[in-house]
Amino acid sequence: MDRQSIFQDVQNRITELIRSSPAADVERNVKAMLSQTFQRMDLVTREEFDTQVDLTVRLRQRIEALEAQIADLSARSNQS
């Protein structure tokens, strides 16, 4: 046997050992538990969050523009 095939054989045996070990069951159970917990929580996706951040930034800019218009109109009316 050459080194490559020995390495491949060892790697296959380790992979099979890990697959059949209790650790794999624990990992699957933890992932399932976390998935269920996250589903019960009212979380949003990153895309939804980024959309809301973008909307908030645009609203803040609009508010600042309206505040500037109000200040300008107020200054004009005080000059009259």
RAWO-V826300 format. One record per residue. N is the residue number from 1. RES is the residue in three letters. SS is DSSP state (alpha for helix, beta for strand, coil for the rest). PSI is psi in whole degrees, -180 to 180 (NA if undefined). Layout:
N,RES,SS,PSI  N,RES,SS,PSI
//
This chain:
1,MET,coil,139  2,ASP,coil,171  3,ARG,alpha,-40  4,GLN,alpha,-45  5,SER,alpha,-34  6,ILE,alpha,-46  7,PHE,alpha,-45  8,GLN,alpha,-42  9,ASP,alpha,-45  10,VAL,alpha,-44  11,GLN,alpha,-44  12,ASN,alpha,-41  13,ARG,alpha,-41  14,ILE,alpha,-44  15,THR,alpha,-44  16,GLU,alpha,-40  17,LEU,alpha,-44  18,ILE,alpha,-43  19,ARG,alpha,-37  20,SER,alpha,2  21,SER,coil,159  22,PRO,alpha,-25  23,ALA,alpha,-37  24,ALA,alpha,-40  25,ASP,alpha,-43  26,VAL,alpha,-45  27,GLU,alpha,-45  28,ARG,alpha,-42  29,ASN,alpha,-42  30,VAL,alpha,-44  31,LYS,alpha,-42  32,ALA,alpha,-42  33,MET,alpha,-44  34,LEU,alpha,-41  35,SER,alpha,-45  36,GLN,alpha,-40  37,THR,alpha,-45  38,PHE,alpha,-34  39,GLN,alpha,-36  40,ARG,alpha,-28  41,MET,coil,150  42,ASP,coil,72  43,LEU,coil,156  44,VAL,coil,159  45,THR,coil,165  46,ARG,alpha,-38  47,GLU,alpha,-44  48,GLU,alpha,-41  49,PHE,alpha,-48  50,ASP,alpha,-37  51,THR,alpha,-44  52,GLN,alpha,-37  53,VAL,alpha,-45  54,ASP,alpha,-45  55,LEU,alpha,-42  56,THR,alpha,-41  57,VAL,alpha,-45  58,ARG,alpha,-40  59,LEU,alpha,-41  60,ARG,alpha,-42  61,GLN,alpha,-41  62,ARG,alpha,-42  63,ILE,alpha,-44  64,GLU,alpha,-39  65,ALA,alpha,-42  66,LEU,alpha,-39  67,GLU,alpha,-40  68,ALA,alpha,-40  69,GLN,alpha,-42  70,ILE,alpha,-43  71,ALA,alpha,-40  72,ASP,alpha,-46  73,LEU,alpha,-38  74,SER,alpha,-41  75,ALA,alpha,-40  76,ARG,alpha,-42  77,SER,alpha,-29  78,ASN,alpha,-25  79,GLN,alpha,-24  80,SER,coil,NA
//
